[in-house]
Amino acid sequence: MAGNISTDILQRIASKSFSLDTHALKVEANYSITGMSGTEYHFDYIVFSGGEKIAIKISSDVSSINDIMLFNSHCIDSGIDKKIMIANRELNENEKRMCQAFGIIIADIKNYENDELYSGRAKFGIPELDAKLAGGLRPGYVYLISGKTGAGKTTLSSMFLSFGAKNNEKGLMVLTDTFPDQFLDNIRTMDIGFGEAYENKMIEIMEISDQIRVMKSEVSSGNTDFRKFITKIITELKRIIITKNIKRVVIDPVTLLLIPDDDYINLFLNSLAMKDVTVIITSGLRTTELSVFGMEEYYVTGIIKLDYVTTGENIDRTLRIVKMRGSIFDSTPSRFKITSAGIIMDGKNSGISSPPANSGSSDIFKNIGD
Amino acid sequence: MANILSVLSIIFIIAGIISSLYAAIILKHGNLEEYIFTFWFWLATVFFGIQSISYFISFRRSVYKYPDTINSAYLPSLRNRVAILVPIFNEDINMCIDNLLAIHTNAGNYADIYVLDDSNKVDTEPIKEICQKLNLHYIHRNNRSGYKAGALNNVLRTLNVEYVAVIDIDQTPAPDFVRETVALLDSHPEAGFVQVPQVYANTDSGVLPELAQAQQFLFYEILTEGKSVTGSLFSCGTNVIYRLNALKSVNYFDETNIVEDIATSLNLIARGWHGLYYNKKLVFGRAPTTMQGYVNQQSRWMLGSLSLVPKVFKNIIFSKKYSLVERIDWFAAATWYFFGFFYIVFLIAPFLDVLGIKVLTVNSIIYFFAWLPYTIIVMFSFFYSNVSKGAPFRYLLYNMGANMLMFSLSIQSVIYAILRKKKPFTTARTGGTMPWRWFWPQFTMMFLLGFSSVYLIIHFSLYNAITAFWAVFQFILFIPVIFINRPVKQSEMDMPVFKNAN
């Protein structure tokens, strides 16, 4: 049963049950705790809120008073007093009364799955990041991942596409400054499922033709109205999106499609938005701390900023959500590593307590990568 | 500068008309033919004089007044306020699918799209399918009653929105077309419709599309801006957004005329609505790429406009409700396609000279004080007005060349219109090259002009030299005929900008 419910739903259930801040919650699945008696118990989920734990039990398909009693005693032995039973079905009267008697909160999964604000969000498949985003990115908008070269923009956006592909959402990667072959060679060195998704045609890779450079120089020299250029690019891109039924789009980096003019960038980025499709653009940094032209950041719905500092041989990487319109989000920076399994986020940061040592974040990642 | 040139031009146009009338009546002519041709020449001077006066009034207004009429409006919310109607009639299926996708992606976020398919000769299934997939309303009629207007009205009567845009299937709106035009309608409650220019995006593919764009430039950069100020703007059938209440007030589109756009505009004007021209490139179309397509388009426009002449005279020109400028504007617009009848006298004048028939004999006082300054000032003003609006120099030549190309079609269309002869409806997006014999009037004229100029130079005199100059000039304007009737290359607008990795 465990593993079937998404992190953001569990966070919201925990947050609603005990009035906690959603993005300050960390979820661990199939978590083991050794009780005061010395017995080791397996919990479906443990949600960490600061130093406190919340135990979550998924109700079994058939009525089981025993399961509820066991769950309660496991919690007592483990020193957990915040208990939630997630009901997949209508519980019978005895079960309800027993939960009430033991102080177990009953949460109906349907109430959370149908929650329009949170359902259907486009996740990265990186639990910590999705949690920070209150479940993921809202489809229908354009988001910016910005960071200097080597910050991990391409890796993060590639993971966004491959996680979508795993969940049956087709992705489109538009490469504007690399050759697709080189990009594929590089991304295949990471175990994020990108190559497989590409071979299974769940991800399309496209590059831009010289045509774009020609048209861009015409616009820059004032010979062509920029709307013609935008109309051409947007129409063609969206035609691909519609005909191939694509749900996630990454333009990496967007800079080569832009002209440094506020009206242009505003219209271009607004026009990229499309119902039910999540668009991520990436940008290096030149003019400001967020973009090349210093304008891109104003016309996107959300921004994830990646950064790093090198100290000796170490690279200290951080991720921070700078802006996310229409959604709550956690703006505290998180540290992360780029490993052979892609981006692995560190739970350690202000506002989010780290899970106990026996549960390394690489394990979490392994689940996702499976 | 624009002011001085426009006023000077108008003064000298009038001087030119009066002096040539004086020359025609008072100055001695030898025989009846000379009187006839001179009078014809004078009529042509009057015709192009009125056209030019309307043009220069428009230019002056477009420079000094037009910018003030378009205020910067706040961008509005668009939810459930706009419907877009896309009429289709026996079009190329692939083009339809491509452009429906484009219209959907660029305008579908803000508006309900209605595809009005009157096709009866092509398989409509693929269009139906794409409409289903994109969630567009598909309406197919089996009869074509009321033609395009009938198809539009059929849906309009059922709609309950504020604004309705009409976009032809060969036009691609920019992503902000709906937003920008609605903002303008919101802030101009007195406007019945907002028209945006037709821009040909494929001008890089050859001489013909560029020539067609040069004609559009003249119309959309100068004439319509002026008309928008005067209140004599008419909608052009596509790239236009109407206030539904305005259309309701005239019982929707005029189904009695094949140019439903202009006819409906006349009805709207009669009900006190006026049109607003928004000169922003918000829709991109394709110029005809084949000579056949171009001829079809021109022929349709000519027949359509000519069929409206009686209505324009009755409603506007003979009505006291409208100002002189409005009447001049409408007169010029309605009668423009008669131009072939007047152009021809200019074209044959040098040859008549060779035959000894002197057309418009003027004395040197008239020539140097009226006729010569008239010609120079009007030509220069025309040049200045275009260039100051950003036209490349070749557009001027193209515009004059287009008239040379179409003078014979204009004559044919006037005859067809008078005889009420109908031509089958054809679109500008079909056909290939025209058979060279179609250009016999052009080649005949080129021969006559070439021969006359050589003859007149050999028989040198000041008068002959001047005539020879004009003969050579007109000969040059015919030269595009040789280049225009050939296949064009693919436009960059039709080349993909994204390509698959493998």
Interface residues (C-beta under 8 A of the other chain):
Chain A: V174 L175 P180 D181 L184 E204 I205 M206 E207 I208 S209 Q211 I212 V214 M215 D225 R227 K228 I230 T231 K232 I233 I234 T235 E236 L237 K238 R239 I240 I242 T243 L267 N270 S271 A273 M274 K275
Chain B: D98 L101 A102 H104 T105 N106 N109 K133 L134 T172 P173 A174 P175 D176 V199 A201 K280 K281 L282 F284 E492 M493 M495 P496 V497 F498 K499 N500 A501 N502
